[in-house]
Amino acid sequence: MLSILFSQCFSQKLLFHKNRYKEVLYEVGETISFNLKGDNSKVTAGIKGFEGDYIVFEDFKINPRDIASMYADAKTRTWFIFRYKYQRILLYIGFGYIIIDFINTGSLSKETLAFGGAFIAAGLLAKIFISQKIKIKGKRKLVVIH
């Protein structure tokens, strides 16, 4: 019991600092997704531990300064009230409008399909154009804390 308490109090963590009020801590065992500087491919890996200022993953270790951007996850999505909800809300409105109108009238009109289809298209466009990446630059920092 004492060793668990000791490891929780003195273990290293990865801090993603967005601004003065918004910070996220990642601990050993959590999975993060990121891009490396100069490479646009997405890397998703579980944190196995820390060695000094390096993050240790299953097959490699990396300095947080080499990470260009993080992908939004459940912890970071709380920073953005609506940014990652547009796609879902617009799809629900579009499909919901079509279904409710069909239940009420018993048929589908061109106007209903156009109105509902516009919301569905807007939801799909939101999925395409709203980036999941959060660039690490300026005041945004990614550091290993001791």
N, CA and C atoms as an extended XYZ file, in Angstrom:
438
Properties=species:S:1:pos:R:3:atomname:S:1:resname:S:1:resid:I:1 pbc="F F F"
N         0.827       -1.187        0.000 N   MET     1
C         0.000        0.000        0.000 CA  MET     1
C         0.868        1.247        0.000 C   MET     1
N         1.912        1.239        0.798 N   LEU     2
C         2.802        2.387        0.882 CA  LEU     2
C         3.533        2.614       -0.445 C   LEU     2
N         3.891        1.534       -1.160 N   SER     3
C         4.584        1.692       -2.440 CA  SER     3
C         3.661        2.303       -3.495 C   SER     3
N         2.375        1.967       -3.453 N   ILE     4
C         1.417        2.556       -4.396 CA  ILE     4
C         1.283        4.048       -4.122 C   ILE     4
N         1.171        4.423       -2.866 N   LEU     5
C         1.070        5.824       -2.498 CA  LEU     5
C         2.331        6.580       -2.910 C   LEU     5
N         3.488        5.984       -2.688 N   PHE     6
C         4.759        6.603       -3.050 CA  PHE     6
C         4.855        6.807       -4.557 C   PHE     6
N         4.478        5.783       -5.326 N   SER     7
C         4.579        5.887       -6.781 CA  SER     7
C         3.596        6.908       -7.341 C   SER     7
N         2.433        7.051       -6.708 N   GLN     8
C         1.461        8.041       -7.174 CA  GLN     8
C         1.920        9.462       -6.849 C   GLN     8
N         2.540        9.651       -5.730 N   CYS     9
C         2.967       10.989       -5.321 CA  CYS     9
C         4.219       11.441       -6.058 C   CYS     9
N         5.129       10.523       -6.360 N   PHE    10
C         6.422       10.903       -6.905 CA  PHE    10
C         6.663       10.405       -8.323 C   PHE    10
N         5.636        9.932       -8.999 N   SER    11
C         5.833        9.443      -10.356 CA  SER    11
C         5.860       10.602      -11.342 C   SER    11
N         6.558       10.400      -12.441 N   GLN    12
C         6.617       11.410      -13.477 CA  GLN    12
C         5.338       11.369      -14.303 C   GLN    12
N         5.003       12.508      -14.888 N   LYS    13
C         3.806       12.616      -15.710 CA  LYS    13
C         4.115       13.497      -16.898 C   LYS    13
N         3.304       13.377      -17.935 N   LEU    14
C         3.423       14.218      -19.110 CA  LEU    14
C         2.386       15.323      -18.990 C   LEU    14
N         2.828       16.567      -19.055 N   LEU    15
C         1.944       17.718      -18.922 CA  LEU    15
C         1.751       18.372      -20.286 C   LEU    15
N         0.494       18.499      -20.704 N   PHE    16
C         0.159       19.256      -21.904 CA  PHE    16
C        -0.455       20.566      -21.425 C   PHE    16
N         0.293       21.638      -21.571 N   HIS    17
C        -0.105       22.957      -21.074 CA  HIS    17
C        -0.589       23.786      -22.257 C   HIS    17
N        -1.894       24.104      -22.273 N   LYS    18
C        -2.445       24.923      -23.362 CA  LYS    18
C        -2.338       26.401      -23.031 C   LYS    18
N        -2.797       26.766      -21.863 N   ASN    19
C        -2.675       28.150      -21.411 CA  ASN    19
C        -2.708       28.162      -19.886 C   ASN    19
N        -2.892       29.316      -19.330 N   ARG    20
C        -2.820       29.482      -17.874 CA  ARG    20
C        -3.826       28.607      -17.118 C   ARG    20
N        -4.980       28.349      -17.717 N   TYR    21
C        -6.052       27.647      -17.014 CA  TYR    21
C        -6.313       26.227      -17.527 C   TYR    21
N        -5.746       25.880      -18.657 N   LYS    22
C        -6.062       24.593      -19.270 CA  LYS    22
C        -4.812       23.732      -19.380 C   LYS    22
N        -4.796       22.677      -18.578 N   GLU    23
C        -3.687       21.731      -18.561 CA  GLU    23
C        -4.236       20.319      -18.441 C   GLU    23
N        -3.501       19.362      -19.015 N   VAL    24
C        -3.877       17.956      -18.933 CA  VAL    24
C        -2.643       17.170      -18.524 C   VAL    24
N        -2.820       16.228      -17.603 N   LEU    25
C        -1.736       15.336      -17.190 CA  LEU    25
C        -1.984       13.938      -17.760 C   LEU    25
N        -0.946       13.372      -18.369 N   TYR    26
C        -0.996       11.999      -18.859 CA  TYR    26
C        -0.062       11.162      -17.998 C   TYR    26
N        -0.545       10.017      -17.566 N   GLU    27
C         0.236        9.145      -16.697 CA  GLU    27
C         0.624        7.870      -17.426 C   GLU    27
N         1.442        7.070      -16.786 N   VAL    28
C         1.843        5.778      -17.339 CA  VAL    28
C         0.595        4.927      -17.555 C   VAL    28
N         0.521        4.301      -18.725 N   GLY    29
C        -0.615        3.451      -19.058 CA  GLY    29
C        -1.629        4.122      -19.970 C   GLY    29
N        -1.580        5.447      -20.066 N   GLU    30
C        -2.523        6.152      -20.933 CA  GLU    30
C        -1.999        6.183      -22.369 C   GLU    30
N        -2.923        6.252      -23.309 N   THR    31
C        -2.583        6.267      -24.723 CA  THR    31
C        -2.726        7.685      -25.264 C   THR    31
N        -1.728        8.110      -26.037 N   ILE    32
C        -1.788        9.422      -26.672 CA  ILE    32
C        -1.559        9.261      -28.173 C   ILE    32
N        -2.062       10.223      -28.933 N   SER    33
C        -1.857       10.267      -30.381 CA  SER    33
C        -1.201       11.596      -30.714 C   SER    33
N        -0.204       11.539      -31.614 N   PHE    34
C         0.551       12.747      -31.916 CA  PHE    34
C         1.201       12.649      -33.283 C   PHE    34
N         1.741       13.776      -33.754 N   ASN    35
C         2.561       13.863      -34.957 CA  ASN    35
C         3.942       14.337      -34.554 C   ASN    35
N         4.956       13.798      -35.195 N   LEU    36
C         6.316       14.256      -34.963 CA  LEU    36
C         6.639       15.410      -35.899 C   LEU    36
N         7.581       16.239      -35.526 N   LYS    37
C         8.000       17.342      -36.388 CA  LYS    37
C         8.597       16.764      -37.677 C   LYS    37
N         8.166       17.292      -38.802 N   GLY    38
C         8.674       16.841      -40.094 CA  GLY    38
C         8.008       15.586      -40.619 C   GLY    38
N         7.072       15.017      -39.879 N   ASP    39
C         6.382       13.799      -40.308 CA  ASP    39
C         4.891       14.001      -40.050 C   ASP    39
N         4.078       13.837      -41.063 N   ASN    40
C         2.649       14.108      -40.927 CA  ASN    40
C         1.839       12.873      -40.540 C   ASN    40
N         2.487       11.731      -40.342 N   SER    41
C         1.745       10.517      -40.007 CA  SER    41
C         1.358       10.512      -38.519 C   SER    41
N         0.214        9.926      -38.240 N   LYS    42
C        -0.310        9.869      -36.876 CA  LYS    42
C         0.308        8.686      -36.132 C   LYS    42
N         0.808        8.960      -34.949 N   VAL    43
C         1.375        7.920      -34.089 CA  VAL    43
C         0.486        7.803      -32.855 C   VAL    43
N         0.018        6.598      -32.576 N   THR    44
C        -0.775        6.341      -31.377 CA  THR    44
C        -0.049        5.277      -30.563 C   THR    44
N         0.256        5.603      -29.314 N   ALA    45
C         1.006        4.666      -28.486 CA  ALA    45
C         0.670        4.879      -27.016 C   ALA    45
N         0.832        3.807      -26.243 N   GLY    46
C         0.617        3.866      -24.806 CA  GLY    46
C         1.901        4.223      -24.082 C   GLY    46
N         1.793        5.077      -23.099 N   ILE    47
C         2.958        5.501      -22.326 CA  ILE    47
C         3.347        4.373      -21.372 C   ILE    47
N         4.586        3.906      -21.504 N   LYS    48
C         5.094        2.835      -20.637 CA  LYS    48
C         5.868        3.377      -19.448 C   LYS    48
N         6.387        4.600      -19.584 N   GLY    49
C         7.145        5.196      -18.490 CA  GLY    49
C         7.879        6.437      -18.951 C   GLY    49
N         8.783        6.908      -18.108 N   PHE    50
C         9.556        8.104      -18.406 CA  PHE    50
C        11.001        7.867      -18.007 C   PHE    50
N        11.932        8.368      -18.816 N   GLU    51
C        13.358        8.319      -18.499 CA  GLU    51
C        13.890        9.740      -18.634 C   GLU    51
N        14.073       10.403      -17.533 N   GLY    52
C        14.515       11.791      -17.570 CA  GLY    52
C        13.461       12.649      -18.246 C   GLY    52
N        13.847       13.283      -19.347 N   ASP    53
C        12.908       14.125      -20.092 CA  ASP    53
C        12.311       13.396      -21.294 C   ASP    53
N        12.435       12.086      -21.370 N   TYR    54
C        11.921       11.311      -22.496 CA  TYR    54
C        10.658       10.538      -22.097 C   TYR    54
N         9.759       10.405      -23.073 N   ILE    55
C         8.566        9.572      -22.905 CA  ILE    55
C         8.913        8.208      -23.479 C   ILE    55
N         8.678        7.152      -22.710 N   VAL    56
C         9.011        5.806      -23.153 CA  VAL    56
C         7.727        5.100      -23.582 C   VAL    56
N         7.751        4.589      -24.825 N   PHE    57
C         6.642        3.812      -25.363 CA  PHE    57
C         7.109        2.371      -25.506 C   PHE    57
N         6.307        1.517      -26.074 N   GLU    58
C         6.640        0.093      -26.206 CA  GLU    58
C         7.940       -0.123      -26.987 C   GLU    58
N         8.053        0.488      -28.160 N   ASP    59
C         9.195        0.224      -29.035 CA  ASP    59
C        10.167        1.384      -29.188 C   ASP    59
N         9.863        2.513      -28.611 N   PHE    60
C        10.709        3.684      -28.803 CA  PHE    60
C        10.525        4.666      -27.652 C   PHE    60
N        11.432        5.632      -27.591 N   LYS    61
C        11.272        6.733      -26.645 CA  LYS    61
C        11.516        8.026      -27.397 C   LYS    61
N        10.899        9.096      -26.902 N   ILE    62
C        10.928       10.352      -27.640 CA  ILE    62
C        10.949       11.532      -26.682 C   ILE    62
N        11.603       12.598      -27.100 N   ASN    63
C        11.608       13.838      -26.345 CA  ASN    63
C        10.330       14.598      -26.698 C   ASN    63
N         9.603       15.126      -25.730 N   PRO    64
C         8.371       15.858      -26.032 CA  PRO    64
C         8.579       17.046      -26.972 C   PRO    64
N         9.786       17.586      -27.040 N   ARG    65
C        10.060       18.700      -27.951 CA  ARG    65
C         9.997       18.286      -29.411 C   ARG    65
N        10.075       16.984      -29.692 N   ASP    66
C        10.009       16.483      -31.064 CA  ASP    66
C         8.572       16.281      -31.542 C   ASP    66
N         7.611       16.495      -30.674 N   ILE    67
C         6.199       16.324      -31.031 CA  ILE    67
C         5.658       17.663      -31.531 C   ILE    67
N         5.095       17.654      -32.750 N   ALA    68
C         4.583       18.879      -33.375 CA  ALA    68
C         3.140       19.153      -32.997 C   ALA    68
N         2.328       18.110      -32.858 N   SER    69
C         0.917       18.305      -32.515 CA  SER    69
C         0.366       17.066      -31.826 C   SER    69
N        -0.630       17.301      -30.996 N   MET    70
C        -1.347       16.225      -30.308 CA  MET    70
C        -2.739       16.127      -30.923 C   MET    70
N        -3.298       14.947      -30.901 N   TYR    71
C        -4.669       14.772      -31.353 CA  TYR    71
C        -5.610       14.909      -30.159 C   TYR    71
N        -6.747       15.527      -30.402 N   ALA    72
C        -7.730       15.730      -29.334 CA  ALA    72
C        -8.209       14.376      -28.818 C   ALA    72
N        -8.277       14.254      -27.506 N   ASP    73
C        -8.805       13.059      -26.857 CA  ASP    73
C        -9.862       13.497      -25.841 C   ASP    73
N       -10.329       12.577      -25.058 N   ALA    74
C       -11.398       12.892      -24.095 CA  ALA    74
C       -10.974       13.986      -23.112 C   ALA    74
N        -9.710       14.024      -22.755 N   LYS    75
C        -9.228       15.025      -21.800 CA  LYS    75
C        -9.150       16.417      -22.413 C   LYS    75
N        -8.704       16.506      -23.649 N   THR    76
C        -8.525       17.813      -24.271 CA  THR    76
C        -9.805       18.339      -24.922 C   THR    76
N       -10.742       17.493      -25.231 N   ARG    77
C       -11.995       17.950      -25.842 CA  ARG    77
C       -12.804       18.829      -24.892 C   ARG    77
N       -12.578       18.710      -23.607 N   THR    78
C       -13.297       19.548      -22.654 CA  THR    78
C       -12.901       21.014      -22.781 C   THR    78
N       -11.758       21.294      -23.401 N   TRP    79
C       -11.331       22.667      -23.606 CA  TRP    79
C       -12.184       23.384      -24.647 C   TRP    79
N       -12.765       22.614      -25.560 N   PHE    80
C       -13.516       23.179      -26.673 CA  PHE    80
C       -14.984       22.817      -26.507 C   PHE    80
N       -15.806       23.797      -26.194 N   ILE    81
C       -17.209       23.533      -25.883 CA  ILE    81
C       -17.953       22.974      -27.090 C   ILE    81
N       -17.820       23.612      -28.244 N   PHE    82
C       -18.589       23.183      -29.409 CA  PHE    82
C       -17.752       22.614      -30.547 C   PHE    82
N       -16.464       22.836      -30.567 N   ARG    83
C       -15.635       22.508      -31.720 CA  ARG    83
C       -15.800       21.060      -32.193 C   ARG    83
N       -15.843       20.127      -31.317 N   TYR    84
C       -15.917       18.721      -31.711 CA  TYR    84
C       -17.332       18.161      -31.618 C   TYR    84
N       -18.316       19.029      -31.412 N   LYS    85
C       -19.705       18.576      -31.315 CA  LYS    85
C       -20.526       18.956      -32.532 C   LYS    85
N       -20.020       19.862      -33.364 N   TYR    86
C       -20.776       20.301      -34.536 CA  TYR    86
C       -21.204       19.134      -35.414 C   TYR    86
N       -20.268       18.253      -35.727 N   GLN    87
C       -20.587       17.175      -36.656 CA  GLN    87
C       -21.729       16.308      -36.147 C   GLN    87
N       -21.692       15.954      -34.895 N   ARG    88
C       -22.734       15.103      -34.330 CA  ARG    88
C       -24.074       15.834      -34.244 C   ARG    88
N       -24.048       17.061      -33.776 N   ILE    89
C       -25.285       17.836      -33.614 CA  ILE    89
C       -25.954       18.067      -34.967 C   ILE    89
N       -25.164       18.450      -35.969 N   LEU    90
C       -25.742       18.712      -37.287 CA  LEU    90
C       -26.328       17.441      -37.920 C   LEU    90
N       -25.654       16.314      -37.743 N   LEU    91
C       -26.203       15.045      -38.257 CA  LEU    91
C       -27.502       14.680      -37.547 C   LEU    91
N       -27.554       14.833      -36.232 N   TYR    92
C       -28.779       14.545      -35.482 CA  TYR    92
C       -29.933       15.443      -35.932 C   TYR    92
N       -29.653       16.727      -36.148 N   ILE    93
C       -30.697       17.644      -36.590 CA  ILE    93
C       -31.217       17.227      -37.959 C   ILE    93
N       -30.315       16.927      -38.883 N   GLY    94
C       -30.720       16.549      -40.234 CA  GLY    94
C       -31.553       15.283      -40.271 C   GLY    94
N       -31.036       14.214      -39.664 N   PHE    95
C       -31.776       12.951      -39.652 CA  PHE    95
C       -33.048       13.067      -38.815 C   PHE    95
N       -32.957       13.773      -37.698 N   GLY    96
C       -34.128       13.937      -36.833 CA  GLY    96
C       -35.247       14.683      -37.535 C   GLY    96
N       -34.912       15.727      -38.257 N   TYR    97
C       -35.926       16.491      -38.974 CA  TYR    97
C       -36.626       15.623      -40.020 C   TYR    97
N       -35.836       14.853      -40.766 N   ILE    98
C       -36.424       13.983      -41.800 CA  ILE    98
C       -37.323       12.930      -41.164 C   ILE    98
N       -36.878       12.306      -40.101 N   ILE    99
C       -37.659       11.252      -39.444 CA  ILE    99
C       -38.931       11.816      -38.832 C   ILE    99
N       -38.831       12.941      -38.127 N   ILE   100
C       -40.018       13.534      -37.486 CA  ILE   100
C       -41.037       13.974      -38.536 C   ILE   100
N       -40.560       14.576      -39.626 N   ASP   101
C       -41.492       15.001      -40.673 CA  ASP   101
C       -42.154       13.789      -41.329 C   ASP   101
N       -41.412       12.713      -41.520 N   PHE   102
C       -41.983       11.501      -42.110 CA  PHE   102
C       -43.032       10.890      -41.178 C   PHE   102
N       -42.760       10.888      -39.877 N   ILE   103
C       -43.736       10.355      -38.911 CA  ILE   103
C       -44.997       11.214      -38.891 C   ILE   103
N       -44.840       12.534      -38.948 N   ASN   104
C       -45.988       13.444      -38.888 CA  ASN   104
C       -46.834       13.424      -40.162 C   ASN   104
N       -46.198       13.408      -41.327 N   THR   105
C       -46.955       13.510      -42.578 CA  THR   105
C       -47.164       12.181      -43.272 C   THR   105
N       -46.309       11.202      -43.018 N   GLY   106
C       -46.429        9.900      -43.678 CA  GLY   106
C       -45.755        9.855      -45.035 C   GLY   106
N       -45.142       10.960      -45.456 N   SER   107
C       -44.421       10.980      -46.731 CA  SER   107
C       -43.249       11.954      -46.623 C   SER   107
N       -42.376       11.880      -47.619 N   LEU   108
C       -41.225       12.775      -47.647 CA  LEU   108
C       -41.391       13.776      -48.784 C   LEU   108
N       -41.252       15.050      -48.481 N   SER   109
C       -41.331       16.071      -49.516 CA  SER   109
C       -39.923       16.506      -49.920 C   SER   109
N       -39.840       17.179      -51.057 N   LYS   110
C       -38.539       17.678      -51.525 CA  LYS   110
C       -37.957       18.689      -50.534 C   LYS   110
N       -38.842       19.509      -49.982 N   GLU   111
C       -38.377       20.534      -49.045 CA  GLU   111
C       -37.785       19.905      -47.787 C   GLU   111
N       -38.432       18.856      -47.300 N   THR   112
C       -37.931       18.160      -46.104 CA  THR   112
C       -36.577       17.534      -46.384 C   THR   112
N       -36.452       16.865      -47.521 N   LEU   113
C       -35.176       16.234      -47.870 CA  LEU   113
C       -34.090       17.280      -48.092 C   LEU   113
N       -34.436       18.420      -48.673 N   ALA   114
C       -33.447       19.477      -48.895 CA  ALA   114
C       -32.989       20.070      -47.573 C   ALA   114
N       -33.940       20.355      -46.682 N   PHE   115
C       -33.593       20.954      -45.394 CA  PHE   115
C       -32.785       19.973      -44.540 C   PHE   115
N       -33.276       18.753      -44.411 N   GLY   116
C       -32.552       17.747      -43.633 CA  GLY   116
C       -31.218       17.403      -44.261 C   GLY   116
N       -31.192       17.304      -45.585 N   GLY   117
C       -29.952       16.993      -46.299 CA  GLY   117
C       -28.905       18.073      -46.128 C   GLY   117
N       -29.334       19.328      -46.040 N   ALA   118
C       -28.384       20.420      -45.826 CA  ALA   118
C       -27.695       20.283      -44.470 C   ALA   118
N       -28.447       19.906      -43.443 N   PHE   119
C       -27.834       19.705      -42.125 CA  PHE   119
C       -26.913       18.484      -42.113 C   PHE   119
N       -27.333       17.427      -42.801 N   ILE   120
C       -26.481       16.230      -42.885 CA  ILE   120
C       -25.183       16.567      -43.613 C   ILE   120
N       -25.284       17.296      -44.730 N   ALA   121
C       -24.086       17.700      -45.475 CA  ALA   121
C       -23.184       18.597      -44.623 C   ALA   121
N       -23.784       19.509      -43.864 N   ALA   122
C       -22.994       20.378      -42.988 CA  ALA   122
C       -22.264       19.560      -41.919 C   ALA   122
N       -22.919       18.525      -41.391 N   GLY   123
C       -22.273       17.656      -40.410 CA  GLY   123
C       -21.108       16.896      -41.003 C   GLY   123
N       -21.272       16.416      -42.236 N   LEU   124
C       -20.182       15.696      -42.904 CA  LEU   124
C       -19.019       16.635      -43.230 C   LEU   124
N       -19.334       17.851      -43.651 N   LEU   125
C       -18.279       18.837      -43.911 CA  LEU   125
C       -17.549       19.220      -42.627 C   LEU   125
N       -18.268       19.310      -41.528 N   ALA   126
C       -17.629       19.606      -40.243 CA  ALA   126
C       -16.652       18.496      -39.874 C   ALA   126
N       -17.020       17.255      -40.137 N   LYS   127
C       -16.127       16.128      -39.849 CA  LYS   127
C       -14.849       16.219      -40.680 C   LYS   127
N       -14.995       16.659      -41.917 N   ILE   128
C       -13.846       16.753      -42.813 CA  ILE   128
C       -12.947       17.938      -42.455 C   ILE   128
N       -13.541       19.103      -42.193 N   PHE   129
C       -12.753       20.329      -42.078 CA  PHE   129
C       -12.338       20.719      -40.658 C   PHE   129
N       -12.971       20.192      -39.631 N   ILE   130
C       -12.557       20.526      -38.263 CA  ILE   130
C       -11.455       19.548      -37.860 C   ILE   130
N       -10.265       20.065      -37.734 N   SER   131
C        -9.093       19.239      -37.465 CA  SER   131
C        -9.103       18.703      -36.037 C   SER   131
N        -8.612       17.500      -35.887 N   GLN   132
C        -8.468       16.886      -34.574 CA  GLN   132
C        -7.116       17.224      -33.943 C   GLN   132
N        -6.251       17.869      -34.710 N   LYS   133
C        -4.907       18.184      -34.225 CA  LYS   133
C        -4.897       19.462      -33.396 C   LYS   133
N        -4.087       19.442      -32.362 N   ILE   134
C        -3.818       20.631      -31.560 CA  ILE   134
C        -2.314       20.870      -31.666 C   ILE   134
N        -1.932       21.904      -32.398 N   LYS   135
C        -0.516       22.180      -32.626 CA  LYS   135
C         0.157       22.650      -31.343 C   LYS   135
N         1.368       22.201      -31.157 N   ILE   136
C         2.145       22.576      -29.980 CA  ILE   136
C         3.135       23.649      -30.417 C   ILE   136
N         2.737       24.895      -30.170 N   LYS   137
C         3.584       26.022      -30.516 CA  LYS   137
C         3.170       27.206      -29.654 C   LYS   137
N         4.024       28.180      -29.587 N   GLY   138
C         3.722       29.365      -28.793 CA  GLY   138
C         3.639       29.027      -27.317 C   GLY   138
N         2.511       29.347      -26.691 N   LYS   139
C         2.331       29.100      -25.263 CA  LYS   139
C         2.004       27.642      -24.950 C   LYS   139
N         1.620       26.898      -25.939 N   ARG   140
C         1.303       25.480      -25.719 CA  ARG   140
C         2.598       24.699      -25.543 C   ARG   140
N         2.676       23.970      -24.459 N   LYS   141
C         3.888       23.213      -24.142 CA  LYS   141
C         3.553       21.771      -23.819 C   LYS   141
N         4.482       20.888      -24.092 N   LEU   142
C         4.375       19.484      -23.745 CA  LEU   142
C         5.666       19.118      -23.029 C   LEU   142
N         5.583       18.831      -21.733 N   VAL   143
C         6.780       18.575      -20.934 CA  VAL   143
C         6.560       17.393      -19.991 C   VAL   143
N         7.652       16.749      -19.636 N   VAL   144
C         7.642       15.706      -18.611 CA  VAL   144
C         7.935       16.384      -17.295 C   VAL   144
N         7.021       16.195      -16.318 N   ILE   145
C         7.240       16.790      -15.009 CA  ILE   145
C         7.668       15.703      -14.029 C   ILE   145
N         8.478       16.084      -13.098 N   HIS   146
C         9.030       15.124      -12.133 CA  HIS   146
C         8.290       15.229      -10.813 C   HIS   146
